[in-house]
Amino acid sequence: MAIPQQHESQPVAAREVAEAFAEIVRAEPVVQRLWVTSHRGGIRLWLLTEAMERADELRLYGLTDVIYDRFGEVPVTLHLLSPLNFQPLELDVVLPQGAEEIALRAA
């Protein structure tokens, strides 16, 4: 009986994933800022946006497919921080402690 061969996966740094996602969303006009956190092997991206239509939100969520294509089955969750969903939007309350901001544009 043949035993299926398992490929060993290398852990991916959360910052590396976030920087790749920053490249993908950088040109999006509604995108303002990006942070990354990791917890128990999962990577969470926190994307601050302007208010937008639901179709635009869905399109942004769909951009995570590029991350899966590039990094494999790394567990990534995207959180959109839109002023439509938070009244008021207080980043110091919404973002987890220790979230690292990833530059979207040149300083």
Backbone hydrogen bonds, N-H to C=O, Kabsch-Sander energy under -0.5 kcal/mol:
donor,donor_aa,acceptor,acceptor_aa,energy
17,V,13,A,-1.8
18,A,14,A,-2.5
19,E,15,R,-2.8
20,A,16,E,-1.8
21,F,17,V,-2.3
22,A,18,A,-2.5
23,E,19,E,-1.7
24,I,20,A,-1.4
25,V,21,F,-2.3
26,R,22,A,-1.6
28,E,25,V,-1.9
31,V,28,E,-1.1
32,Q,48,L,-3.2
33,R,48,L,-1.3
34,L,102,I,-0.6
35,W,46,W,-2.1
36,V,100,E,-2.0
37,T,44,R,-2.2
39,H,42,G,-2.3
42,G,39,H,-2.1
43,I,75,P,-3.3
44,R,37,T,-3.1
45,L,77,T,-3.0
46,W,35,W,-2.5
47,L,45,L,-0.6
47,L,79,H,-2.9
48,L,33,R,-2.5
48,L,46,W,-0.6
49,T,81,L,-2.3
50,E,30,V,-2.2
57,E,53,E,-1.7
58,L,54,R,-2.6
59,R,55,A,-1.9
60,L,56,D,-2.1
61,Y,57,E,-2.4
62,G,58,L,-2.0
63,L,59,R,-0.8
63,L,60,L,-0.9
64,T,61,Y,-1.5
65,D,62,G,-1.7
66,V,63,L,-1.1
67,I,63,L,-0.6
68,Y,64,T,-1.9
69,D,65,D,-2.4
70,R,66,V,-1.9
71,F,67,I,-3.3
72,G,68,Y,-1.7
76,V,74,V,-0.8
77,T,43,I,-2.6
79,H,45,L,-3.2
79,H,77,T,-0.5
80,L,78,L,-0.5
81,L,47,L,-3.4
81,L,79,H,-0.5
82,S,80,L,-0.9
85,N,82,S,-1.9
86,F,82,S,-0.7
90,E,88,P,-1.0
91,L,89,L,-0.7
93,V,90,E,-1.6
94,V,90,E,-2.5
95,L,91,L,-2.5
99,A,96,P,-1.7
100,E,36,V,-2.5
101,E,99,A,-0.5
102,I,34,L,-3.0
